[in-house]
């Protein structure tokens, strides 16, 4: 995902410095070329050898270190960098960068770099809220740097509040958002549905399905990384809201239909992995339905829910692209081709619940992309890879 990308990590004197080791390791696993620059104070919290072992590159600390690899080290590294992240960023280094002070390897290199720059503040709450620090952060944003808002929580100093560096997994998401993919969806609005719906039987029970929402969420994340403005309409899932995506939470098929229809006109692309209930109880009970002692059977009358994909197909403009999904257990291709035509969709992503590695609750999928002119079966892939394949196919149409 990051093969060929040069990521420079600037580490400053903060207790959170040790967490950057796991970030460096994660970046290397994604095949990035990782370089770490530490301030002298940062070496009091984590040894440079740790980063050298994880990245396979020399960890830079001293501007005047004679054992360098490049002719003018800070300039050479600045030219190579595809992204520069300072994390944790202390109040001291934030002040230096904001005011053009370059007196060590980290601040000198970031001054020479023209790549995107991310700053992740980490400090005591009172320091973070100090108006001087806040003014310096605004300066950084004014100069085109992105400031990653700190998390709130229990800090090393014993205080509780804002100032905590986000976890490495979150920092990784910011890096991937910036440089993982070309921004070939920039300026496009993408509307995506995900997850199951729940149709109320009574205050205790509901009808639903096995969808976890993973496919829809991965698709939303991928579209955002490619520069799209993404709205995700999600049924009930256990997944965290994706960063850089507007997430609208709904419960029922009717709520999902309303949310999608409201945002449809503003959308250029609609992708619909959600497993929407086809039926719902006609008369949901206001109180819990008690067991009838006189019978072992119960009858719940159902009615059809609104067919969201059909509505979109009937109302789409010529410049809109609609991608539906088809989950089958038999006659997958025949049923999916019929769905493509009946719903007036531009593409159907079909999969068979019986296929190993496909279906609900897995991290992988096996799908076939069906259009009016093509039927292309993809191999077993992660759902992230499937999302990329779907978006690639949409862009090519």
Secondary structure, 3 states (H helix, E strand, C coil): CCCCCEEEEEECCCHHHHHHHHHHHHHHHCCCEEEEEECCHHHHCCCHHHHHHHHCCCCECCCCCCCCCCCCHHHHHHHHCCEEEEEEECHHHHHHHHCCCCCCHHHHHHHHCCCEEEEEECCCHHHHHCHHHHHHHHHHHHCCCEEECCEEEECCCCCEEEEECCCHHHHHHHHHHHHCCCCCCCCCEEEEEECECCEECCCCCEECCCCCCHHHHHHHHHHHHCCCEEEEEECCCCCCCCCCCEEEECCCHHHHHHHHHHHHCCCCEEEECCECCCEEECCCCCCCCCCCCCCCCCCCCEEECCCHHHHHHHHCCCCCEEEEEEEECCCHHHHHHHHHHHCCCCEEEEEECCCCCCCCCCCEECCEEECCCCEEECCCEEHHHHHHHHHHHHHHC
